[in-house]
């Protein structure tokens, strides 16, 4: 089930208009002595090899100074070190906006940033992984704008803490799993050598005395791992193009959510070179901005796929009518599956506010495929997991659980049959109190059981379909929200 192109355009425009609300993408002033010193190096001609980051990158001039002198001090290999201790994505954005990549032509730009975004805020909702991902994405866009000819090497955030369950490591691992999708292996390369920093117990202390900043041996490893990318960049592509480097370590987040991530599609459909642009990330940014702007209180949350997304398309008149009374966050994304909602719910879209009512309808994209992960019983498990995430993140909210909408031209349509099988099971998840079953599917069928009269593609409702939807759920909204 693909996103309607008109909706996609509206999403991008809306995201642009709201840009800058979340901290991670809002440039924050770092006009200190180090920036001044680095601008002096830029004025002298910059460098062919540029490292960008925080204190770990800054550390090439500390614990890594011997490696810096040995490998990155002469000729084209001479490094411009744009690492600054304490930096988060927003500080890097400020520095790039204020000249650190201007006026010279780099061959290779290496970026590693994000551990301070996740590590400086103990409260998860202050910086969920979703925000850090968006901050890194914005830096990549800025690098490409400032240095269009450079080869970019995006390095995974280094592992931190004593084991895989360290909460900051878990958040970094979530970020790493997604930002690698911004790397095409041609002009933007992914380099994750986390496996080399871990002992047999998953600890980092042997190479990071404070379990965060590498010792000299760590910088030796760093050089060894990025060397092929730098050689390729400095050769102007004459050397064989290296491949993206993937870590051999399976993270705690991946283990804990294996049933919802090990599918044919990734947990987030991020794609830097999507034919409509990376609309999924743009929508994610728009929604996180809206959450920040909400000041912590939202009446209604619509959670789902393109059918829910469609409140901003065919259903926009009814959304506007509801918005006269209720504050509404629509986190429906075209093309999403149950596993996508699990990921979004865990990593930012259910954080930072208290909702009164969450309306959930998901599963038709799972049931529309025939894979090892999309049998009706697996879809049921996915919806159960989403309900558990909602209960964890929004314990005060009531959830309206909708059946997967009917689809196709009749009861024998294979997608409808799988939807019906899933619906028969998920109905049992409703207790009539915290989770309320709201089924109006029969209203979408004509006398022959067809949906085309209300769903032109036999899947997505038209405006009349959203009217039926509004009328069905409005009494619940009134009762739950008290207005």
Buried (B, 14 or more C-beta within 10 A) or exposed (E): BEBBEEBBEBBBEBBEEBBBBBBBBBBBEBEEEBBEEBBEBBEEEBBBBBBBBBBBBBBBEEBBEEBBEEBBEEEEBEBBBBBBBEBBBBBBBBBBEBBBBEEBEBBBBBBBBBBBBBBEBEEBBEBBBBBBBBBBBBBBBBBBEBBEEBBBBBBBBBBBBEBBEBBBBBBBBBBBBBBBBBBBEEBBBBBBBBEBBBEEEBBBEBBBEEBBBBBBBBBBBBBEBBEBBBBBBBEEEEEEEBEBBBBEBEBBBBEEBEBBBEBEBBBBBBBBEEEBBBBBBBBBBBBBBBBBEBEEEBBBBBBBBBBBBBBBBBBBEBBEBBBEBBBBBBBBBBBBBBBBBBBBBBBBBBBBBEBBBBBBBBBBBBBBBEEEBBBBEBBBBBBBBBBEBBEEBBEEBBBBBBBBBBBBEEEEBEBBBBBBBBBEBBEEBBEEEBBBBBEBBEEBBEEEBBBEBBBEEBBBBBBBBBBBBBEBBBEBBEEBBEE
